Amino acid sequence: MSKLPIKCSMFVLKEEEQSQLQNFLSEFYSFNVDKVLHSSSEALEYLNQNRPPILFLDLEMFDLLKVVQKPPYVVGVGSINGYKKMKDFLELGFSDFIFTPIEKSNVQNVMGKFLNIHGYLLSVPENRTLASEDCIQYNQTDVSFQTNKDFIFIRDKKNGYCRVFCDEILYAQSVGNEMRVVKENGSVVYDKKNLKNFVRQLPGNKFLKINRSTVINTSKVNRIDKKNVTINNMVFRVTRSFYKSFAKYFN
């Protein structure tokens, strides 16, 4: 992984919140806020010419994402009132949120998730089958750091966005352009994401991709027989390209 800090851009309207967020981010070795935007015209020009790895965007300026090339990871900063508005923000392409009043623990959680994705999916090709890892470094060693989420939101085709606790998930398989997510109680929900995007939202290192279409909850594995995995009487094949990381994980 590159030792250079990841460059961040920021467009937060309230100066106090902007300053507070910058101070929290300065605690990380891995990040450098190299561009602070102060107006919509400046943001429009800059983002159409540059694509920062991560953008902190004031939620009041959400319309900006409709007219610029969207950065890979957009963190909304502000307050959200109501379920419908959250749905609108997610559909626009926001990756995560830092709610006001800004708390250090919220910033740490968001940046931890980003570092997991950046580290595993972009910089460590041999480990791309893992959803994420817990290896994260930042300046202040006396601050506790949480990298795992208890739940994720799934955009079910029948019921809209629904919350699914990660410990309830047995496995998920891609079906066309969506994911079939099977829960421990036998119920099934469908997430309107492809496998790559679905894996990105999973927490910690509990979930492992074992073939091109399947990701499993490793804590639910009942049996391993050579290259087969059994979960609740369902047998899954670990294909050759994923076997190395699979064997390394369970050994």
N, C-alpha and C positions, 0 to 999 in steps of 0.2 A: 504493500500500500504506500502511496506517495506520502512523504513527510511534510509536503507543503500544506498549509492550511487551506481549507475549503472556503472559497470566496462567497460571501453572502451579500445580497442587496436588500434594502429596506425602504418601504414607503409606508410610514405610520404617521397619521395626521397630528396627533397630540404630542407635543414636544416632550412632555413628562414621560409618557409611555415609551416613546422612542428611546429616550435616555436610559430608562430603566431596563428595557430589553437589551440595549447595547451593553450595559454593565453586566447583566447576567451572562450574555454570550462571551464576554471577555474572559470568563473563568475557564473556557475551554481552550485547550491547545489546538484543537482541530479546526477552529473556525476563525475567520477574519471578515468583519463587516467592512467591505471595501467601497461600498457605494450606498449613500443615504440620499434618497430622492425626496424632494420637497414640494413638488407640484405635479398635477396630472399631466401637464404638457411635457415636463421633464421626464416623467416616468414613461410616457408614451414613446418619446423619442429614444430613450435609453433602451427600453425593453424590445423595441423593434430592431435594434442594432446589436443587442447583446442577449445572451441566454444564460444568466447566472444559475449555478446548480441549485440554489435555494433562494426563494424570495419571501420576505415577510411583508404581507400586504394588508393594509387596513381594510376591514370588512366593509367600510363605507365606500370603498373604491373598487368593489367587486366587478363592476362593469368593465374595468380595464382589461380583464382576462378575455373579453369578447373581441378585442381589437389589437392584441399583441400576441406574439408567439409565446405560448405559456411555458415558463420554466419547468424543469422536471419535478420540482418539489415546491409547492406553494403553501405557506403557513398563514392562515388568516389570523389577524390580531384585532380583537374587539369583543363585543358582546353579541350573542345570538338570542333573539326572542322568538321562540316558537319552533315547532317541529318542521313546518313547511319551509321556513327559511333555511334551516339546516340542510334539508333536501336540495334546495336550490343551489346552495353553496357547493355541495358535493358534486352536483351535476356540472357545475362550472369548472371543476377541476381542482378545488382545494384539496390538499393532501392531509392537512392536520390543522389544529387550531390552538392558539394561545389566548385564553379568555381574560378579560379585564375584570377586576384588578389583577395585574400580572403577578403571578407567584413563581418563585424560583423553581419549585417542584414541577410545575406545569412546563416551564421552559426546558428543564432537564429531561423530562419524559419525551417531549417532542424531539429534541435534538438526539436523544438516544435512539429513537426509532429511525431517524434519518441516517445516523451513523451506521446502524445495523444494515440498512439497505445499501448504503454507499459502499460499505466495506465488503459485504458478501456478494452483492449482485454486480458490482462494477470493478472491484479491485482484486478479488480472490477467486478466479475462475474455477479452481478445483473444488471450491466449497459452495458453488452456486446452488446446490440442491438443498442446502439448509435455508430455512426461512430467515434466520438471523443468528447472532451470537451475543454473548454477554461481555465481550472484551471492549470496553470503552474507557478512554482516558480523558481526564479534565483536570484543571489546575488544583482545585481545592479538595484535598483528600478527606476532609472532615464532613463532606456533604454526602448523604446517602443518595444512591442513584438507582432508580427503578427502570428496568428496560422491558418489562413484560406487561401486557394488558390482560385484564380478566375477560374482556369480551370484544367482539368486533360487530360492526353493523353490516348486515347483508341486505342488498336490494332485491328482495323477493318479488318475482313477477306478479304474484297475486296480492300480497299484503303490503307492498311498499317496503320501506326500510324497517328492518326488525333487528333487535339485539340478540346475538347468539353468544353464549358463554363458551370460551375456547375449550374448557374442560369437558363440555358436552359433545364436542365434535369427535367422531370416530375417524372419518376420512372424507376426502373430497375428490371428485373426479370431474374432468372437463367433459362437457357434452356440447359439441359445437362451439359456440362463442360464450357459453356460460358455465358455471360450476354447479355440480350436484353435490350438496353438502349433507352428509348423513350424520344424524345426531345419535347419542347413546340411547335415547328412548325410542329409536326406530323412525322418528319423523325425518322428513327430508325437506330442505329448502333449497332454492335455486338462486345463485348470486349472478347478476348480470356482469360478470367479469371473465376474462380469459384466465388461464392458469397462472401466467406470469404475474398479472396484477393482483390476483387473489393471494398468492404466496406472499407478496409484499406486505400485506396487512396483518399477517400472522405474527404472534408474539414469540419472543425467546427462541430457544432451540428445541422446542418440543415437536415441531412439525418437520417432516422429512419427505422430500420428493423421491419416489422409488421407481417411477417410469415416466414416460412423456405425458401421461394424463392423470396421474394419481399422486396425491400428497396425503400422508398418514399422520395421525397423532401418535407419536412413539410411546406415550404413556398408556395407550390402549392396546398395545400388541400383546396377544396371548401366547403366540408361539412363533419361533423362527426355525424353518426347516430348509437348510441349504439356501436357495434363492427364493423361497416363498415366505410370506408373512401372513399370519392369521390374526384377524381382528373380529371377535364375535362371530366365529364360524365362517367368515368371509376370507377367502384366500386370494392374496395379491402376489403377482410376480415382480421380483426386482430385476429389471433388465440390465444388460451388461454395462451400459454407459453410466448407470447410477450405482452399480454394485460396490465400487471402491469406496465411495463416501458412506454408503450404507454399512459396509463392514467396519469402517473406521468408527462410525458412530456407536455401534453396538458392541464393539470390542473395548 
